[in-house]
Amino acid sequence: MRSSAVRAVAILGGLVLWAVFTTVNARVELVNPVLLPTPVEVGRVALDLTASGELARHVLTSLWRVVQGFGLAAVAAVGFGVLVGLCVPLRLMAEPVIELLRPIPPLAFLPMFLVWFGLGEASKVAFIGYTTFFPMFVAIAASVLRIDVVLLLRAAASLGATRADLVRRVMLPAALPGIVVALRVGVGLALFVIVGAEFMGADAGLGHLIMEGRTFFNPAQIVMGALLLGLLGSLVNTLLLAAERRLLGGRAAA
Amino acid sequence: MTTAAGPKIQIQRVAKTFSSGRAPALAEVDLDVAERELVCILGPSGCGKSTLLNIVAGFLAPTTGAVRVDGRVVTGPAPERGVVFQEYALFPWLTVTGNVEFGPRLQSRPAAERRRTVDRYLDLVGLRAHADKLPAQLSGGMKQRVAIARALANNPAVILMDEPFGALDAQTRETLQDELSKIQRVEHKTILFVTHSIREAVYLADRVVVMTSVPGRIKQVFPIKLPEVRDRFAPEFTQYEADITRVVKEEVAKVRE
C-alpha cells in the first residue's frame, strides 16, 4: 500500500515538474516554447487523435505487430531453447553462431528486412521476431541448462514415471520459470523495438505517429507518442508480472 | 505375491567399465540382501559404491553381470526400487505434500487414499506441520526427511540410499540416523545404504560391506550383532568401529600410494 502511494506521488511529482518547467518556459521563452510542449498541449493532441479514432488505430496496429512478431519468436525460442538446452552437440553448434550474431544491434539489419520483406506488415513482424528471438532463446537455453534434469528425471523414474510423465511432470515444470521470465523480457523488448521498425516505411503505428510529429513539426505529438509507449510498456509488464506470479506461485525463477 | 524364499536383492557378478580401455570402476561384485535387511556399503571415495547403487537403481547398466530384485532382472528404474539421493532431488515446484504424493499420483491412486498416505509418512518423519511448504523453504535435514517420506509413500520393495546424509552437518546427520533407525523399526524395509561414514554404517546396518578402491570389489563383510536400538558409545559399538576402520584404512592407504 505504502509503496504504491510513493509511486503515485513520484509520478505526480514528475508531471508537476514538467508542467511547471514548460509553463514557465512558455512565459520567459528560455528556449522556443514549441520545442518544449506543455502537458496541456500534449493532452490536447491525445484528445484530438482519440476523438478522430486515429490513436486507437495506431496503438492497435503497433500492438498487433508486436503480438505477431513476438508470438513467432516465442514459439521458436521455446522450441530451440529447450532443444539446445538439452542436447549437447546441438549446443556446441549453436553457440558460436549465436555469439557472432548476438552483438550486432538488430537495428543494423532493419534496412535488410525492408529489402527482403518490403514496406508492408511482413518486414515489421519479421524485424520484431528477429530482435526478440535471440535474447529469449539464450535465456531459455540457459535456464534449461541450469536445471539438474538428470537428478530429477532419475528421481521421477524411480517413482514410476513413464516417458510422457517425465516430459509433462518434470521437464516442463522445471523449465517453466526460466521460460516465463524470458517471455516477459521478450514482450518488453518487442514494445521497445516496434518504434524503430515503424520509423521506416510504415503508414500506421506509434512509431509512424512519432515520425509524423517530426515531419509536420509537431513536438507535442512526438512527446505524446513516446509517453504512450512508456505507459503501454509498463502496463504490459505489470500484467505479465501478475500472470507470472499466478502461474508460478511462490516459486522464484529456478 | 512373491515368495520370501530367495534374497530380496541379488547382485550377481556385476562389473562396470565406463569406457573401454580404462580400468573398470567395479569388478565382479556379488552381494545378496535379505528381505527386511539394511546393508551399508562402505568404502573410500571413488571405490564405485555409488556406481553399484546406480546399477541396482537401474540408472546405469552393468557391463557384465546382473541385478535381480525379487528374482526379476533389473533393466531400468522402476517404482519397486525407491531411491533417496544425497542431493535430495525434490521437485522444487511441488509442495512437501506434492512431492510425497508424486508416486501415488502417477499410479492414479484416489485422492482420499493419497491424503492418508501423505499424512502417515509426514507424521513418520515429523513434517506434518510443513505439508504446504515448498522445498526452498526447508532446511537440508527437512528436505531429506521429505525425500525419505516420498520414497516410503510409494511403497517400494527396496529402498536405495546414496549417501543420503552426506550433505548434512554432523548434528543433523545423527538426528536423521536416529530417525531412520526408528522408521526401520516400524517399516522393516529392505535397504541398501551407501555411505563413507563408518560410524553411520555401524549405527544403521545389519551388515556392513567394505569395498576396495579402484577397481571396486567387496573386501570384507561385517555382520553387526548389536541390538536394534544402538548406543554410539557402547564398547561393542566402538569395537566394530575400530575393526572396520582398520580395514577401510588399508584401502585409503592404497589409493594414496
Interface residues (C-beta under 8 A of the other chain):
Chain A: D148 L151 L152 R154 A155 A156 A157 S158 L159 G160 A161 T162 D165 R169 V170 P173 A174 L176 P177 L248 G249 G250 R251 A252 A254
Chain B: A57 G58 F59 G76 P77 A78 P79 R81 G82 V83 F85 E87 A89 L90 F91 P92 W93 F102 G103 L106 Q107 L134 A136 R150 N154
